[in-house]
Amino acid sequence: MRNATRSLMAVGTAMMTLTACGGDDPSAKQTDMNLQAAPEAVQAEPAKEDSSMEKTKTVTGTIVYKELEGGFYALIGEDDARYTLQGLDKKYHQNGLVVKVTGTPMPDVMSITMFGTVFKVDSVEVISDAMVKPENPTH
């Protein structure tokens, strides 16, 4: 507590010294007035709607198995966009499965996979299982 009080006093002293050095400079007086008014003027900014959450989106692509961090299933879209699928039902954990996934992209959410945009899965429609590769025996 003493250190915090000392720091606060040092800051206050420095600000008074800087303000006093201003002489008759109008900008120095304006700064001094702003500093005095600051405690009353400080207000919390209103909460903003989270713009990072996009609307529901449908992506067609291929489920791929990645061995990073113990292994995970991801989606590579037809446009080569990459997605880390959150909430993908285990029945779709098939490397090479072509699907149409509907869900919510979450570009501001980070994951340990570092593989494209996190995509919260709402539904999956299988397009083709012709390219499904045998399950990797190491996972």
Backbone as ProteinMPNN parsed JSONL, in Angstrom:
{"seq_chain_A": "MRNATRSLMAVGTAMMTLTACGGDDPSAKQTDMNLQAAPEAVQAEPAKEDSSMEKTKTVTGTIVYKELEGGFYALIGEDDARYTLQGLDKKYHQNGLVVKVTGTPMPDVMSITMFGTVFKVDSVEVISDAMVKPENPTH", "coords_chain_A": {"N_chain_A": [[0.819, -1.178, 0.0], [1.981, 1.2, 0.807], [3.885, 1.58, -1.226], [2.212, 1.95, -3.437], [0.935, 4.311, -2.703], [3.127, 6.033, -2.598], [3.906, 5.945, -5.304], [1.664, 7.082, -6.515], [1.779, 9.626, -5.394], [4.181, 10.493, -6.501], [3.577, 10.589, -9.216], [1.564, 12.526, -9.178], [3.049, 14.748, -8.239], [4.878, 15.023, -10.338], [3.139, 15.694, -12.409], [2.107, 18.118, -11.501], [4.416, 19.618, -11.509], [5.053, 19.64, -14.25], [2.824, 21.002, -15.215], [3.135, 23.446, -13.937], [5.377, 24.39, -15.207], [4.412, 25.334, -17.515], [3.801, 28.037, -17.588], [2.302, 30.916, -18.911], [1.137, 29.685, -21.009], [-1.627, 28.9, -22.935], [-2.372, 26.272, -23.653], [-1.255, 24.727, -21.668], [-2.773, 25.474, -19.46], [-5.223, 24.51, -20.298], [-4.668, 21.766, -20.317], [-4.245, 21.402, -17.587], [-6.821, 21.963, -16.648], [-8.206, 19.891, -17.845], [-7.087, 17.71, -16.51], [-7.992, 18.16, -13.923], [-10.712, 17.858, -14.289], [-10.935, 15.277, -15.049], [-11.539, 13.028, -13.168], [-14.36, 13.218, -12.749], [-15.238, 12.996, -15.333], [-14.627, 10.491, -16.218], [-15.936, 7.641, -17.558], [-17.387, 4.448, -17.963], [-17.155, 2.768, -21.053], [-19.969, 2.074, -23.102], [-21.18, -1.272, -23.356], [-20.274, -3.084, -26.202], [-21.777, -4.706, -28.97], [-20.754, -7.961, -29.715], [-18.885, -8.141, -32.444], [-17.358, -10.063, -33.523], [-18.557, -12.472, -33.816], [-19.81, -14.198, -36.402], [-22.593, -14.607, -38.612], [-24.628, -17.575, -39.098], [-23.215, -20.039, -41.217], [-22.707, -21.983, -44.166], [-20.545, -24.481, -45.182], [-18.922, -26.329, -47.652], [-16.817, -29.074, -47.88], [-13.861, -31.062, -47.169], [-13.373, -33.411, -44.62], [-10.532, -33.655, -42.643], [-7.889, -35.431, -41.06], [-5.654, -34.333, -38.643], [-2.477, -34.653, -37.2], [-1.396, -33.056, -35.234], [-0.923, -31.946, -31.857], [-1.962, -34.259, -30.495], [-3.875, -35.037, -32.246], [-6.626, -34.199, -34.363], [-9.777, -33.5, -35.976], [-10.448, -31.652, -38.866], [-11.686, -29.209, -41.225], [-11.333, -28.699, -44.641], [-12.282, -26.36, -46.81], [-14.018, -26.116, -50.021], [-12.991, -23.884, -51.201], [-10.462, -23.847, -50.247], [-10.31, -22.79, -47.698], [-9.591, -23.062, -44.227], [-10.726, -24.821, -41.368], [-11.119, -25.313, -37.894], [-12.974, -27.637, -36.404], [-15.474, -27.363, -34.074], [-17.284, -29.245, -31.847], [-17.921, -31.351, -33.538], [-19.631, -34.249, -34.331], [-18.675, -37.546, -33.413], [-19.231, -39.533, -35.297], [-18.649, -38.429, -37.704], [-15.959, -38.31, -37.812], [-14.001, -38.964, -39.981], [-11.415, -39.341, -42.058], [-11.17, -37.745, -45.087], [-13.822, -37.645, -45.707], [-16.404, -36.1, -47.467], [-18.287, -33.283, -46.875], [-21.124, -31.158, -46.051], [-21.151, -28.561, -43.967], [-22.905, -26.832, -41.503], [-22.859, -23.998, -39.48], [-21.348, -21.797, -37.057], [-18.877, -19.506, -37.766], [-16.075, -18.58, -35.836], [-14.019, -16.291, -35.699], [-12.478, -14.882, -33.821], [-11.882, -16.611, -31.813], [-9.476, -18.581, -30.269], [-7.488, -21.551, -30.699], [-5.668, -24.504, -29.701], [-4.945, -25.855, -31.925], [-4.379, -24.199, -34.078], [-5.26, -24.091, -36.73], [-6.648, -22.649, -39.086], [-9.917, -21.031, -39.022], [-11.907, -21.222, -36.108], [-14.798, -23.177, -36.009], [-18.001, -23.513, -35.053], [-19.94, -26.281, -35.033], [-23.179, -26.898, -36.201], [-24.786, -28.556, -37.802], [-24.359, -31.411, -39.986], [-24.045, -32.584, -43.268], [-23.589, -35.404, -45.165], [-21.822, -35.602, -48.144], [-20.19, -37.207, -49.74], [-18.633, -40.374, -49.255], [-16.69, -41.63, -50.591], [-13.959, -41.062, -50.702], [-12.923, -41.613, -48.236], [-10.372, -42.415, -46.045], [-8.608, -45.18, -44.569], [-8.783, -45.545, -41.011], [-6.387, -43.924, -38.952], [-4.047, -45.802, -37.298], [-2.664, -44.866, -35.084], [-4.177, -43.196, -33.532]], "CA_chain_A": [[0.0, 0.0, 0.0], [2.879, 2.358, 0.853], [4.472, 1.781, -2.554], [1.182, 2.497, -4.315], [0.747, 5.717, -2.301], [4.317, 6.775, -3.044], [3.839, 6.066, -6.758], [0.611, 8.038, -6.824], [2.291, 10.958, -5.032], [5.222, 10.848, -7.466], [2.887, 10.954, -10.458], [0.914, 13.82, -8.934], [4.092, 15.775, -8.179], [5.404, 15.224, -11.691], [2.14, 16.39, -13.212], [2.045, 19.511, -11.035], [5.634, 20.269, -11.979], [4.913, 19.871, -15.682], [1.799, 22.022, -15.405], [3.706, 24.716, -13.485], [6.368, 24.825, -16.189], [3.712, 25.849, -18.684], [3.717, 29.495, -17.564], [1.042, 31.47, -19.38], [0.743, 28.967, -22.213], [-3.031, 28.48, -22.813], [-2.53, 24.824, -23.746], [-0.908, 24.178, -20.361], [-3.941, 25.682, -18.604], [-6.251, 23.587, -20.757], [-4.277, 20.455, -19.832], [-4.493, 21.405, -16.163], [-8.266, 21.887, -16.464], [-8.613, 18.538, -18.221], [-6.666, 16.805, -15.452], [-8.873, 18.365, -12.785], [-12.049, 17.395, -14.639], [-10.892, 13.878, -15.447], [-12.244, 12.056, -12.339], [-15.798, 13.27, -12.974], [-15.528, 12.694, -16.73], [-14.326, 9.094, -16.541], [-17.115, 6.791, -17.612], [-17.16, 3.197, -18.679], [-17.763, 2.744, -22.382], [-21.075, 1.114, -23.163], [-20.818, -2.575, -23.92], [-20.525, -3.176, -27.637], [-22.172, -6.029, -29.437], [-19.589, -8.692, -30.198], [-18.935, -8.227, -33.903], [-16.514, -11.16, -33.995], [-19.403, -13.611, -34.119], [-20.482, -14.073, -37.689], [-23.863, -15.317, -38.734], [-24.515, -18.973, -39.512], [-22.624, -20.197, -42.542], [-22.605, -23.366, -44.635], [-19.283, -24.705, -45.899], [-18.734, -27.662, -48.204], [-15.394, -29.383, -47.927], [-13.406, -32.404, -46.815], [-12.88, -33.637, -43.264], [-9.158, -34.16, -42.659], [-7.304, -35.719, -39.755], [-4.343, -33.712, -38.432], [-1.836, -35.299, -36.06], [-0.903, -32.045, -34.291], [-1.501, -31.872, -30.513], [-2.74, -35.449, -30.16], [-4.774, -35.336, -33.35], [-7.947, -33.577, -34.412], [-10.411, -33.472, -37.292], [-10.671, -30.295, -39.333], [-12.371, -29.134, -42.513], [-10.756, -27.853, -45.679], [-13.384, -26.019, -47.698], [-13.782, -26.172, -51.466], [-12.194, -22.695, -51.542], [-9.221, -24.059, -49.498], [-10.362, -22.205, -46.357], [-9.36, -24.079, -43.2], [-11.558, -24.659, -40.177], [-11.05, -26.236, -36.772], [-14.381, -27.915, -36.123], [-15.821, -27.483, -32.662], [-18.555, -29.924, -31.669], [-18.183, -32.308, -34.619], [-20.019, -35.568, -33.83], [-17.643, -38.555, -33.708], [-19.545, -40.35, -36.476], [-18.085, -37.744, -38.868], [-14.498, -38.335, -37.704], [-13.558, -39.839, -41.066], [-10.472, -38.625, -42.918], [-11.535, -37.821, -46.497], [-15.274, -37.521, -45.841], [-16.831, -34.825, -48.049], [-19.49, -32.887, -46.137], [-21.618, -29.786, -46.028], [-21.261, -28.257, -42.543], [-23.547, -25.567, -41.168], [-22.489, -23.592, -38.131], [-20.957, -20.41, -36.835], [-17.442, -19.227, -37.714], [-15.686, -17.777, -34.678], [-12.659, -15.886, -36.044], [-11.723, -14.342, -32.69], [-11.63, -17.674, -30.85], [-8.204, -19.257, -30.538], [-7.408, -22.945, -30.265], [-4.296, -25.002, -29.737], [-4.673, -26.463, -33.221], [-3.864, -23.165, -34.986], [-5.586, -24.549, -38.081], [-7.761, -21.885, -39.632], [-10.945, -20.434, -38.183], [-12.725, -22.135, -35.307], [-16.134, -23.238, -36.592], [-18.905, -24.266, -34.178], [-20.788, -27.096, -35.911], [-24.589, -27.1, -35.858], [-25.27, -29.737, -38.516], [-23.469, -31.962, -41.011], [-24.674, -33.407, -44.306], [-22.557, -36.142, -45.9], [-21.915, -35.488, -49.598], [-19.576, -38.413, -50.306], [-17.659, -41.086, -48.422], [-15.845, -42.373, -51.535], [-12.532, -40.772, -50.499], [-12.566, -41.858, -46.832], [-9.152, -43.222, -45.881], [-8.659, -46.012, -43.354], [-8.461, -44.827, -39.771], [-4.999, -43.917, -38.555], [-3.939, -46.683, -36.131], [-1.972, -44.219, -33.958], [-5.052, -42.338, -32.717]], "C_chain_A": [[0.866, 1.244, 0.0], [3.468, 2.659, -0.514], [3.463, 2.381, -3.518], [0.948, 3.972, -4.002], [1.917, 6.557, -2.769], [4.288, 6.983, -4.56], [2.813, 7.097, -7.174], [1.069, 9.46, -6.514], [3.341, 11.422, -6.036], [4.597, 11.285, -8.781], [2.234, 12.315, -10.311], [1.915, 14.96, -8.912], [4.64, 16.072, -9.56], [4.414, 15.993, -12.548], [2.025, 17.85, -12.796], [3.258, 20.28, -11.523], [5.523, 20.588, -13.46], [3.897, 20.975, -15.965], [2.353, 23.386, -15.021], [4.717, 25.254, -14.484], [5.709, 25.463, -17.404], [3.609, 27.365, -18.717], [2.349, 29.968, -17.994], [0.552, 30.791, -20.654], [-0.695, 28.462, -22.059], [-3.213, 26.965, -22.876], [-2.184, 24.157, -22.43], [-2.083, 24.337, -19.412], [-5.047, 24.719, -18.997], [-5.953, 22.172, -20.267], [-4.565, 20.337, -18.353], [-5.989, 21.262, -15.887], [-8.77, 20.489, -16.804], [-8.262, 17.534, -17.129], [-7.587, 16.929, -14.244], [-10.258, 17.793, -13.061], [-12.092, 15.897, -14.886], [-11.656, 12.932, -14.528], [-13.762, 12.061, -12.557], [-16.151, 12.781, -14.379], [-15.318, 11.224, -17.081], [-15.605, 8.279, -16.455], [-16.752, 5.521, -18.354], [-17.832, 3.287, -20.034], [-18.908, 1.754, -22.385], [-20.618, -0.176, -23.813], [-21.21, -2.605, -25.394], [-20.958, -4.591, -27.97], [-20.945, -6.702, -30.03], [-19.695, -8.896, -31.699], [-18.099, -9.381, -34.437], [-17.346, -12.384, -34.371], [-20.12, -13.37, -35.442], [-21.794, -14.825, -37.635], [-23.589, -16.755, -39.174], [-24.06, -19.055, -40.963], [-22.618, -21.683, -42.891], [-21.355, -23.489, -45.496], [-19.254, -26.144, -46.389], [-17.24, -27.906, -48.317], [-15.117, -30.8, -47.483], [-12.9, -32.427, -45.384], [-11.475, -34.224, -43.393], [-8.694, -34.389, -41.225], [-5.922, -35.099, -39.708], [-3.745, -34.292, -37.158], [-1.315, -34.327, -35.007], [-1.637, -32.126, -32.96], [-2.403, -33.06, -30.18], [-3.76, -35.84, -31.206], [-6.123, -34.659, -33.225], [-8.467, -33.638, -35.841], [-10.757, -32.035, -37.638], [-11.408, -30.361, -40.669], [-11.575, -28.228, -43.435], [-11.864, -27.626, -46.694], [-13.001, -26.131, -49.158], [-12.933, -24.992, -51.929], [-10.848, -22.692, -50.813], [-9.184, -23.343, -48.147], [-10.246, -23.339, -45.344], [-10.172, -23.77, -41.955], [-11.211, -25.724, -39.145], [-12.475, -26.419, -36.313], [-14.612, -28.154, -34.636], [-17.197, -28.135, -32.559], [-18.916, -30.871, -32.8], [-18.471, -33.679, -34.017], [-18.99, -36.604, -34.292], [-17.962, -39.401, -34.94], [-19.017, -39.711, -37.765], [-16.558, -37.66, -38.798], [-13.952, -39.349, -38.703], [-12.699, -39.023, -42.025], [-10.845, -38.829, -44.381], [-13.026, -37.704, -46.753], [-15.63, -36.132, -46.378], [-18.198, -34.489, -47.453], [-19.892, -31.451, -46.428], [-21.907, -29.504, -44.556], [-21.911, -26.892, -42.37], [-23.209, -25.253, -39.719], [-22.093, -22.135, -38.091], [-19.445, -20.272, -36.826], [-17.157, -18.314, -36.529], [-14.244, -17.313, -34.86], [-11.836, -15.34, -34.883], [-11.423, -15.378, -31.613], [-10.348, -18.391, -31.255], [-8.28, -20.703, -30.064], [-5.959, -23.393, -30.35], [-3.938, -25.592, -31.091], [-4.044, -25.48, -34.202], [-4.082, -23.562, -36.448], [-6.823, -23.809, -38.554], [-8.71, -21.346, -38.581], [-11.68, -21.51, -37.389], [-14.153, -22.025, -35.826], [-16.998, -24.114, -35.701], [-19.947, -24.964, -35.05], [-22.199, -27.215, -35.343], [-25.13, -28.364, -36.521], [-24.285, -30.135, -39.607], [-24.305, -32.786, -41.976], [-23.555, -34.072, -45.087], [-22.842, -36.025, -47.389], [-21.36, -36.76, -50.241], [-18.619, -39.036, -49.301], [-16.688, -41.896, -49.286], [-14.354, -42.188, -51.279], [-12.073, -41.007, -49.059], [-11.38, -42.815, -46.778], [-9.281, -44.058, -44.612], [-8.202, -45.201, -42.147], [-6.991, -45.0, -39.436], [-4.86, -44.758, -37.272], [-3.278, -46.025, -34.921], [-2.887, -43.343, -33.137], [-6.288, -43.034, -32.234]], "O_chain_A": [[0.569, 2.221, -0.687], [3.552, 3.815, -0.927], [3.817, 3.233, -4.333], [0.783, 4.787, -4.909], [1.731, 7.663, -3.277], [4.607, 8.068, -5.045], [3.057, 7.896, -8.078], [0.786, 10.389, -7.27], [3.393, 12.601, -6.385], [5.049, 12.254, -9.392], [2.331, 13.16, -11.201], [1.671, 16.018, -9.492], [4.845, 17.232, -9.918], [4.811, 16.855, -13.332], [1.863, 18.727, -13.645], [3.154, 21.445, -11.904], [5.865, 21.693, -13.883], [4.101, 21.791, -16.864], [2.077, 24.378, -15.695], [4.889, 26.469, -14.589], [6.389, 26.068, -18.233], [3.352, 27.932, -19.779], [1.336, 29.474, -17.497], [-0.365, 31.29, -21.305], [-0.969, 27.677, -21.151], [-4.108, 26.424, -22.226], [-2.759, 23.12, -22.099], [-2.367, 23.428, -18.631], [-5.734, 24.172, -18.135], [-6.862, 21.454, -19.85], [-5.067, 19.311, -17.894], [-6.382, 20.519, -14.987], [-9.657, 19.963, -16.132], [-9.035, 16.618, -16.849], [-7.926, 15.929, -13.611], [-10.909, 17.292, -12.144], [-13.172, 15.307, -14.929], [-12.382, 12.08, -15.041], [-14.382, 10.997, -12.549], [-17.226, 12.222, -14.596], [-15.781, 10.762, -18.124], [-16.267, 8.235, -15.418], [-15.916, 5.526, -19.257], [-18.938, 3.812, -20.157], [-18.828, 0.707, -21.742], [-19.774, -0.172, -24.709], [-22.312, -2.212, -25.778], [-20.546, -5.55, -27.318], [-20.184, -6.074, -30.766], [-20.485, -9.712, -32.173], [-18.11, -9.663, -35.636], [-16.901, -13.231, -35.146], [-20.93, -12.452, -35.572], [-22.052, -15.588, -36.705], [-22.475, -17.101, -39.567], [-24.46, -18.257, -41.811], [-22.534, -22.534, -42.006], [-21.137, -22.702, -46.418], [-19.53, -27.07, -45.627], [-16.491, -27.051, -48.79], [-16.018, -31.637, -47.427], [-12.104, -31.58, -44.979], [-11.254, -35.167, -44.152], [-9.053, -33.65, -40.308], [-5.11, -35.303, -40.61], [-4.436, -34.409, -36.146], [-0.83, -34.77, -33.966], [-2.847, -32.35, -32.936], [-3.494, -32.877, -29.64], [-4.436, -36.86, -31.07], [-6.69, -34.556, -32.137], [-7.701, -33.806, -36.791], [-11.29, -31.294, -36.813], [-11.711, -31.444, -41.171], [-11.19, -27.123, -43.055], [-12.329, -28.558, -47.351], [-11.823, -26.23, -49.501], [-12.233, -25.089, -52.937], [-10.17, -21.666, -50.761], [-8.131, -23.294, -47.511], [-10.741, -24.442, -45.575], [-10.291, -22.617, -41.54], [-11.032, -26.894, -39.483], [-13.119, -25.464, -35.879], [-14.01, -29.043, -34.033], [-18.168, -27.63, -33.123], [-20.093, -31.167, -33.005], [-17.649, -34.214, -33.274], [-18.499, -36.545, -35.419], [-17.047, -39.934, -35.568], [-18.944, -40.374, -38.8], [-15.935, -37.007, -39.636], [-13.504, -40.435, -38.335], [-13.192, -38.13, -42.715], [-10.84, -39.96, -44.868], [-13.45, -37.666, -47.908], [-15.216, -35.116, -45.819], [-19.135, -35.285, -47.512], [-19.123, -30.653, -46.966], [-22.791, -30.121, -43.962], [-21.516, -25.919, -43.012], [-23.263, -26.121, -38.849], [-22.449, -21.346, -38.966], [-18.783, -20.857, -35.969], [-17.916, -17.384, -36.256], [-13.335, -17.873, -34.247], [-10.608, -15.338, -34.956], [-10.783, -15.063, -30.61], [-10.156, -18.756, -32.415], [-9.035, -21.035, -29.149], [-5.13, -22.744, -30.989], [-2.761, -25.81, -31.381], [-3.262, -25.88, -35.064], [-3.2, -23.39, -37.289], [-7.937, -24.316, -38.423], [-8.36, -21.219, -37.408], [-12.029, -22.564, -37.918], [-14.658, -20.926, -36.056], [-16.765, -25.318, -35.598], [-20.741, -24.308, -35.724], [-22.396, -27.576, -34.183], [-25.841, -29.148, -35.892], [-23.493, -29.323, -40.086], [-25.157, -33.577, -41.569], [-22.672, -33.395, -45.613], [-23.95, -36.308, -47.846], [-21.962, -37.322, -51.156], [-17.893, -38.338, -48.592], [-15.954, -42.743, -48.777], [-13.561, -43.071, -51.608], [-10.955, -40.639, -48.7], [-11.393, -43.883, -47.39], [-9.991, -43.672, -43.684], [-7.361, -44.308, -42.248], [-6.421, -46.077, -39.611], [-5.497, -44.447, -36.266], [-3.331, -46.583, -33.825], [-2.447, -42.783, -32.133], [-7.106, -42.429, -31.542]]}, "name": "protein", "num_of_chains": 1, "seq": "MRNATRSLMAVGTAMMTLTACGGDDPSAKQTDMNLQAAPEAVQAEPAKEDSSMEKTKTVTGTIVYKELEGGFYALIGEDDARYTLQGLDKKYHQNGLVVKVTGTPMPDVMSITMFGTVFKVDSVEVISDAMVKPENPTH"}
